[in-house]
Amino acid sequence: MKQVRPKKNLGQHFLTDLSIAKRIADTVDEPYGSLPVLEVGPGMGVMTQYLVEKSRPFKVVEIDRESVAYLNEHFPRLRDSILGEDFLRMDLQKVFDGQQFVLTGNYPYDISSQIFFKMLDNRDLIPCCTGMIQREVALRIASQPHTKAYGILSVMIQAWYDVEYLFTVEPSVFNPPPKVQSAVIRMTRNSVEHLGCNEDLFKRVVKTVFNKRRKMLRVSLKQFGLGTFDHPFMTKRPEELAVTEFVELTNVVENAMLCANTVL
């Protein structure tokens, strides 16, 4: 079978450098070296060839039918472990019968954020996630407060995971070469079991204030229908708050909402 043609509508950029493919594949070895592995978007299997040799359960999920056919032909031992599905629509509980697993892949740039939000929704199933994404997104995820890159992804992911920026990958090692640099990261589940606030409201607060990141919090929080209230955070901008301070802010907002409802 001929090689798979990269499809623009699927955001496919096939990695061609085998040494980098092996380096990415080996990121799944720590700190959960015995858990099953699920690879997202294997394409023609440049990473798969190294992952399949590891002594642990392994599956791949691929939405592109041409790539699925290629994988079935070139990795016959994986035929029962090639899932021709859309990762974003999958029930991850069923992949390894409810067992935890490590997530990895050369993720399509245009849906990497959606993949990581799905990881967050399944954080009890996914104690570790590694892989390659657009460098700009990787920097955003790993960034700290008081930086321009710090934003929604930074706070939401760092609330539940420790993030490591591992290495940068140049466009020249892909077919077709992307117009941007890529990067490999690893996210490992931290010890937080509950944030200590209303977690749905936490998401709303984080997204609301970063959508107006240049505004002070007293301005952006008006969207919650609250009047002016006194708190040291109100004169800050969102990039100035650490994850723990967003937890505190969420509790402040919830209390203000309760008081407003009481008055009404």
Solvent accessible surface area in square Angstrom, and as a share of the most:
residue,aa,sasa,rsa
1,M,103,0.46
2,K,163,0.69
3,Q,128,0.57
4,V,5,0.03
5,R,156,0.57
6,P,33,0.21
7,K,32,0.14
8,K,195,0.83
9,N,125,0.64
10,L,44,0.22
11,G,18,0.17
12,Q,21,0.09
13,H,48,0.22
14,F,19,0.08
15,L,6,0.03
16,T,80,0.46
17,D,43,0.22
18,L,95,0.47
19,S,75,0.48
20,I,26,0.13
21,A,0,0.00
22,K,98,0.42
23,R,129,0.47
24,I,0,0.00
25,A,0,0.00
26,D,51,0.27
27,T,10,0.06
28,V,0,0.00
29,D,58,0.30
30,E,112,0.50
31,P,82,0.52
32,Y,70,0.27
33,G,42,0.41
34,S,93,0.60
35,L,29,0.14
36,P,1,0.00
37,V,2,0.01
38,L,0,0.00
39,E,2,0.01
40,V,8,0.05
41,G,24,0.23
42,P,9,0.06
43,G,3,0.03
44,M,40,0.18
45,G,2,0.02
46,V,29,0.17
47,M,2,0.01
48,T,0,0.00
49,Q,64,0.29
50,Y,52,0.20
51,L,2,0.01
52,V,17,0.10
53,E,119,0.53
54,K,39,0.16
55,S,120,0.77
56,R,25,0.09
57,P,74,0.47
58,F,19,0.08
59,K,50,0.21
60,V,0,0.00
61,V,2,0.01
62,E,7,0.03
63,I,93,0.47
64,D,9,0.05
65,R,214,0.78
66,E,44,0.20
67,S,0,0.00
68,V,28,0.16
69,A,47,0.36
70,Y,23,0.09
71,L,0,0.00
72,N,45,0.23
73,E,83,0.37
74,H,83,0.37
75,F,28,0.12
76,P,78,0.49
77,R,163,0.60
78,L,8,0.04
79,R,136,0.50
80,D,142,0.74
81,S,22,0.14
82,I,20,0.10
83,L,37,0.19
84,G,55,0.53
85,E,81,0.36
86,D,40,0.21
87,F,8,0.04
88,L,50,0.25
89,R,207,0.76
90,M,15,0.07
91,D,75,0.39
92,L,4,0.02
93,Q,100,0.45
94,K,151,0.64
95,V,7,0.04
96,F,20,0.08
97,D,137,0.71
98,G,39,0.37
99,Q,93,0.41
100,Q,72,0.32
101,F,0,0.00
102,V,0,0.00
103,L,0,0.00
104,T,0,0.00
105,G,0,0.00
106,N,30,0.15
107,Y,4,0.01
108,P,27,0.17
109,Y,45,0.17
110,D,97,0.50
111,I,48,0.24
112,S,1,0.01
113,S,36,0.23
114,Q,91,0.41
115,I,0,0.00
116,F,1,0.01
117,F,63,0.26
118,K,30,0.13
119,M,0,0.00
120,L,9,0.04
121,D,102,0.53
122,N,33,0.17
123,R,50,0.18
124,D,108,0.56
125,L,10,0.05
126,I,0,0.00
127,P,5,0.03
128,C,0,0.00
129,C,0,0.00
130,T,1,0.00
131,G,0,0.00
132,M,0,0.00
133,I,0,0.00
134,Q,35,0.16
135,R,82,0.30
136,E,97,0.44
137,V,12,0.07
138,A,0,0.00
139,L,65,0.33
140,R,77,0.28
141,I,0,0.00
142,A,26,0.20
143,S,15,0.10
144,Q,105,0.46
145,P,30,0.19
146,H,134,0.60
147,T,59,0.34
148,K,196,0.83
149,A,38,0.30
150,Y,1,0.00
151,G,4,0.04
152,I,45,0.23
153,L,9,0.05
154,S,0,0.00
155,V,0,0.00
156,M,6,0.03
157,I,0,0.00
158,Q,34,0.15
159,A,3,0.02
160,W,9,0.03
161,Y,2,0.01
162,D,84,0.44
163,V,35,0.20
164,E,74,0.33
165,Y,71,0.27
166,L,55,0.27
167,F,28,0.12
168,T,54,0.32
169,V,1,0.01
170,E,83,0.37
171,P,34,0.21
172,S,94,0.60
173,V,24,0.14
174,F,9,0.04
175,N,73,0.38
176,P,54,0.34
177,P,84,0.53
178,P,9,0.05
179,K,207,0.88
180,V,58,0.33
181,Q,65,0.29
182,S,0,0.00
183,A,0,0.00
184,V,0,0.00
185,I,1,0.00
186,R,31,0.11
187,M,0,0.00
188,T,23,0.13
189,R,44,0.16
190,N,35,0.18
191,S,106,0.68
192,V,48,0.27
193,E,157,0.70
194,H,116,0.52
195,L,20,0.10
196,G,48,0.46
197,C,10,0.06
198,N,66,0.34
199,E,40,0.18
200,D,102,0.53
201,L,10,0.05
202,F,2,0.01
203,K,72,0.30
204,R,125,0.46
205,V,0,0.00
206,V,0,0.00
207,K,84,0.36
208,T,21,0.12
209,V,0,0.00
210,F,13,0.05
211,N,113,0.58
212,K,82,0.35
213,R,73,0.27
214,R,207,0.76
215,K,101,0.43
216,M,57,0.25
217,L,0,0.00
218,R,119,0.44
219,V,61,0.35
220,S,0,0.00
221,L,5,0.02
222,K,126,0.54
223,Q,115,0.51
224,F,24,0.10
225,G,66,0.64
226,L,20,0.10
227,G,62,0.60
228,T,129,0.75
229,F,50,0.21
230,D,146,0.76
231,H,36,0.16
232,P,102,0.64
233,F,14,0.06
234,M,10,0.04
235,T,77,0.45
236,K,64,0.27
237,R,90,0.33
238,P,0,0.00
239,E,39,0.18
240,E,53,0.24
241,L,0,0.00
242,A,36,0.28
243,V,29,0.17
244,T,103,0.60
245,E,53,0.24
246,F,0,0.00
247,V,21,0.12
248,E,82,0.37
249,L,0,0.00
250,T,0,0.00
251,N,50,0.26
252,V,30,0.17
253,V,0,0.00
254,E,51,0.23
255,N,87,0.45
256,A,21,0.16
257,M,50,0.22
258,L,104,0.52
259,C,82,0.49
260,A,35,0.27
261,N,97,0.50
262,T,114,0.66
263,V,130,0.75
264,L,179,0.89
